[in-house]
Amino acid sequence: MYRAINSPPKLNSDHCRLWRGRKASPNPIAVLSLAATLFLATAWQCSSTVLAEAPQDQATEEQSQSTATRTIRLAEVRQHGEHSSTPWVTSGTSVYDITDWISGHPGGNVILRAAGGSIDPYWNIFKIHHKQDVYDILEDFRIGEIDPQDLVGGKVPSDAIDDPFVGDPARDPRLRTHTDKPRNAETPASELSAFVTPNELFYVRNHLWVPQLNENSYNLVVELADGEEKTYTIKELKTKFKQFKVTSTLQCSGNRRKHMTEGARSTNGLPWEQGAIGNAEWTGPRLRDVLADAGMPVDDPPEDAKHAQFVGAESYGASIPLTKAIDPRGDVLLACTMNGQDLPPDHGYPVRVIVPGHVAARSVKWVNRVIISDEESTSQWQRSDYKCFGPNDDKKPDWSRAPAIQETPVQSAITMIRELSASNDREAQVVIEGYAVSGGGRSIVRVDVSTDDGKTWDQAEIEHHATAGSKDWSWKRWRYTASKGSIGSMVVVKAVDEAYNCQPETYGPIYNVRGNLASAWHRVPFGPR
């Protein structure tokens, strides 16, 4: 018989590489990202594992104890919650003491959320938890079984299992929900007509639950490349630093994924239409200024400082190149307000990163740690998601071959087609409206509209609005008016940015199995006249 000393058995070298990513100490993003998928199982494995043979008399004693399974009441399990010195969790009808599993790990607070109750609803968020090696690790910490008196039909009653999403905020019923837990909902096209998207109608993209946070007790830790750390309160972020306003569009990398699926073939991901996008005015200190205050020479950063990594309170992690983070014209913010109000819980209260011109996956919500590193975030969302592959790579792509999405390509979409009343139906005017945007702060210079499925084109009128920021980070609203009699069966739009980047005609050439960056011409059928 063998017993583990300090750690359970190793997993593969890739997991170890994630854990050992930094030279000095374990990278909190690596730990937290692995915690989101394996609740620290794999990360914990990758510290040096030593196995020793147990003495024979001890082995005999352990075998003897295993023959008499301990039964534990649910009331006792609840006493070992996240504030207990010996946290327990349940899975199925078994009870586990995870004290030694989480000790010393900065990501331990993720699994502690399940302490005193069932870990199953948390592991059910991602199917990756349902692997035998994960359960084998957990089994090393089993201390007994739930007392049959507390079971109903041989199972733990549902009212005894905590819902990780019970504290999520109420959402506007006008949002089009794709998943409820975690909540992912897009803005209806009919509600995308305003230049600034109202907070309550801004699309919601959550990977996990919404953390219940209080700005009076919330801290942001900044870790520099040399390992030095400095902590800031929300009050300090709001009062110690100059506050900047930036009008910026956030767009999910999967925006219009449904259109790619319909125009090419099946994709993996939520079936967003054109509503996983929104435009808002964000206010807060520049990340550059906070890094400088923490001791980083932002005008001459050290050579090993290449990336700014961000960790969210719910364990999400991402990163951006340091050149973007410290660019005085990059406008990267630690935003505390959205459209003049405190950030809504769904959008990062009390503080989130805003990375204008980049895919929204890099604008980490509920950020509680910023790390300057020589490598990008090791989170699964940076390394194994939010990337694009060739149209032929549609099976199991090698995630290491593709760079993480940062700046976004030029994009446009139709959000409304409405008729203006007229005495003669064929002479009635039809107004076509939508948005156009490009990444990297590149301005939209032209929006082309076709009312005959791309045979002929005309230019839409681009609206101009006052914005805040060093570059053109916002979408452009556009409008085109035509007589009803001149419109065929299909209306099409495409946009061109200041670098003369334009959208592809079809999805075939840009198809990728994840359905990211779906930016082909947007075609909308025009109803019978």
Secondary structure, DSSP 8 states (H G I E B T S, - for coil): -EEEESS-----HHHHHHHT-SSSS--HHHHHHHHHHHTTHHHHHTS--EEEE--HHHHHHHHHHHTS--EE-HHHHHTS-TTSSS-EEEETTEEEE-HHHHTT-TTHHHHHTTTTEESHHHHTTSGGG--HHHHHHHHTTEEEEE-GGG-BTTB--GGGS--TTTT-----TTSEEEETTTTEEE--GGG--SSS--GGGS-EE-SS------TTT-EEEEE-TTS-EEEEEHHHHHHTS--EEEEEEEE-TTTTHHHHHHHS---SS----S-SEEEEEEEE-BHHHHHHHTT--TTS--TT--EEEEEETTS-EEEEEHHHHT-TTT--EEE-EETTEE--GGGTTT-EEE-TTB-GGGS-TTEEEEEEESS---SHHHHSSS----TT--SS--GGGS----B---EEEEEEEEEE--SSGGG-EEEEEEEEE-STT--EEEEEEESSTTSS-EE-EE------SSS--S-EEEEEEEEGGG--SEEEEEEEETT--B--SSSTTT--TT--S--S-EEEE----
